[in-house]
Protein backbone atom coordinates (compact mmCIF):
# COMPACT_ATOMS: atom_id res chain seq x y z
CA UNK A 1 0.00 0.00 0.00
CA UNK A 2 1.87 3.01 -1.26
CA UNK A 3 5.60 3.58 -1.37
CA UNK A 4 8.01 2.74 1.40
CA UNK A 5 9.90 5.22 3.59
CA UNK A 6 13.52 4.43 4.42
CA UNK A 7 15.15 5.35 7.74
CA UNK A 8 18.12 7.75 7.66
CA UNK A 9 20.71 5.04 8.34
CA UNK A 10 19.52 3.07 5.31
CA UNK A 11 19.50 6.19 3.14
CA UNK A 12 23.12 6.97 4.07
CA UNK A 13 24.21 3.42 3.19
CA UNK A 14 22.22 3.41 -0.06
CA UNK A 15 23.71 6.78 -1.09
CA UNK A 16 27.26 5.55 -0.39
CA UNK A 17 26.70 2.38 -2.39
CA UNK A 18 25.11 4.25 -5.27
CA UNK A 19 27.97 6.79 -5.31
CA UNK A 20 30.50 3.93 -5.57
CA UNK A 21 28.60 2.34 -8.45
CA UNK A 22 28.21 5.66 -10.27
CA UNK A 23 31.93 6.46 -9.86
CA UNK A 24 32.86 3.05 -11.30
CA UNK A 25 30.57 3.49 -14.30
CA UNK A 26 31.89 7.02 -14.95
CA UNK A 27 35.50 5.76 -14.83
CA UNK A 28 34.58 3.48 -17.69
CA UNK A 29 32.93 6.21 -19.77
CA UNK A 30 29.25 5.77 -18.90
CA UNK A 31 26.93 8.77 -18.96
CA UNK A 32 24.23 9.21 -16.32
CA UNK A 33 20.52 9.49 -17.13
CA UNK A 34 17.63 10.19 -14.80
CA UNK A 35 14.39 8.31 -15.43
CA UNK A 36 11.19 8.99 -13.50
CA UNK A 37 9.91 5.99 -11.59
CA UNK A 38 6.22 6.87 -11.88
CA UNK A 39 4.76 8.49 -14.97
CA UNK A 40 1.29 9.45 -16.06
CA UNK A 41 -0.51 6.42 -17.47
CA UNK A 42 -1.31 8.22 -20.71
CA UNK A 43 2.40 8.95 -21.25
CA UNK A 44 3.36 5.30 -20.99
CA UNK A 45 0.46 4.00 -23.04
CA UNK A 46 1.59 6.44 -25.73
CA UNK A 47 5.09 4.90 -25.65
CA UNK A 48 4.21 1.22 -25.29
CA UNK A 49 0.63 1.02 -26.52
CA UNK A 50 -2.14 -0.62 -24.55
CA UNK A 51 -0.18 -3.83 -23.83
CA UNK A 52 -0.94 -4.36 -20.13
CA UNK A 53 2.07 -6.65 -19.73
CA UNK A 54 4.46 -3.73 -20.16
CA UNK A 55 3.17 -1.35 -17.50
CA UNK A 56 1.90 -1.57 -13.92
CA UNK A 57 -1.00 0.77 -13.31
CA UNK A 58 -1.46 2.73 -10.09
CA UNK A 59 -3.75 5.44 -8.83
CA UNK A 60 -2.59 8.17 -6.47
CA UNK A 61 -4.66 9.53 -3.59
CA UNK A 62 -6.00 12.31 -5.80
CA UNK A 63 -7.30 9.83 -8.39
CA UNK A 64 -4.56 10.49 -10.97
CA UNK A 65 -3.79 7.41 -13.06
CA UNK A 66 -0.09 6.63 -12.86
CA UNK A 67 2.01 3.80 -14.25
CA UNK A 68 5.31 2.09 -13.57
CA UNK A 69 7.31 0.81 -16.55
CA UNK A 70 7.82 -2.93 -16.66
CA UNK A 71 11.61 -2.61 -16.36
CA UNK A 72 11.40 -0.64 -13.09
C-alpha positions in Angstrom: 0.0 0.0 0.0 1.9 3.0 -1.3 5.6 3.6 -1.4 8.0 2.7 1.4 9.9 5.2 3.6 13.5 4.4 4.4 15.2 5.4 7.7 18.1 7.8 7.7 20.7 5.0 8.3 19.5 3.1 5.3 19.5 6.2 3.1 23.1 7.0 4.1 24.2 3.4 3.2 22.2 3.4 -0.1 23.7 6.8 -1.1 27.3 5.6 -0.4 26.7 2.4 -2.4 25.1 4.2 -5.3 28.0 6.8 -5.3 30.5 3.9 -5.6 28.6 2.3 -8.5 28.2 5.7 -10.3 31.9 6.5 -9.9 32.9 3.1 -11.3 30.6 3.5 -14.3 31.9 7.0 -15.0 35.5 5.8 -14.8 34.6 3.5 -17.7 32.9 6.2 -19.8 29.2 5.8 -18.9 26.9 8.8 -19.0 24.2 9.2 -16.3 20.5 9.5 -17.1 17.6 10.2 -14.8 14.4 8.3 -15.4 11.2 9.0 -13.5 9.9 6.0 -11.6 6.2 6.9 -11.9 4.8 8.5 -15.0 1.3 9.5 -16.1 -0.5 6.4 -17.5 -1.3 8.2 -20.7 2.4 9.0 -21.3 3.4 5.3 -21.0 0.5 4.0 -23.0 1.6 6.4 -25.7 5.1 4.9 -25.6 4.2 1.2 -25.3 0.6 1.0 -26.5 -2.1 -0.6 -24.5 -0.2 -3.8 -23.8 -0.9 -4.4 -20.1 2.1 -6.7 -19.7 4.5 -3.7 -20.2 3.2 -1.3 -17.5 1.9 -1.6 -13.9 -1.0 0.8 -13.3 -1.5 2.7 -10.1 -3.8 5.4 -8.8 -2.6 8.2 -6.5 -4.7 9.5 -3.6 -6.0 12.3 -5.8 -7.3 9.8 -8.4 -4.6 10.5 -11.0 -3.8 7.4 -13.1 -0.1 6.6 -12.9 2.0 3.8 -14.2 5.3 2.1 -13.6 7.3 0.8 -16.6 7.8 -2.9 -16.7 11.6 -2.6 -16.4 11.4 -0.6 -13.1 
